[in-house]
Amino acid sequence: MDAATLEALIRAGLPGATVRVEDVRGDGGHYAATVITPVFEGKTRVEQHRMVFKALEGRIGEELHALQLTTRVGNGDI
């Protein structure tokens, strides 16, 4: 999976979210993603991460080996 596909999946699952994805090893399998959206308001960090994982439609462990995830409540730029 490439970074653009990963970003598109997250954006599709969390419309309006600000998303930044980086390939941390340059191998197409280890990514870091930052996701900011007001939808996370009132959710625990675990709930926020589950929402992102749900957007990835089960690709963790299959097409995507590792994802370092940072989530925040808000709007706008990263």
MOJOZI-V374485 format. One record per pair of residues at least 6 apart in sequence whose ideal C-beta (glycine too) atoms are under 8 Angstrom apart, sorted by the first residue. I is the first residue (numbers start at 1). J is the second residue. Records with the same first field share a line. If there is no record, write none. Layout:
# MOJOZI-V374485
I=J, J
This chain:
# MOJOZI-V374485
1=28, 29, 59, 63, 64
2=23, 28
3=21, 22, 23, 31
4=21
6=21, 31, 33, 56, 64, 67
7=19, 20, 21, 33
9=55, 56, 57, 59
10=17, 19, 21, 33, 35, 52, 55, 56
11=17, 19
12=55
13=51, 52, 54, 55, 56, 57
14=35, 37, 39, 51, 52, 55
16=37, 38, 39
17=35, 36, 37, 39
18=34, 35, 36, 37, 74, 75, 76, 77, 78
19=33, 34, 35, 36
20=33, 34, 78
21=31, 32, 33
22=31, 32, 33
23=30, 31
24=30, 31, 32, 68
29=64, 65, 66
30=65, 66
31=64, 66, 67, 68
32=67, 68, 69, 70
33=52, 67, 68, 69, 70
34=70, 71, 72, 78
35=48, 52, 69, 70, 71, 72
36=71, 72, 73, 74, 75, 76, 78
37=73, 74, 75
38=73, 74, 75
39=51
40=47, 48, 51, 71, 72, 73
41=73
43=51
45=71
48=71
49=69, 71
52=69, 71
53=60
56=64, 67
60=67
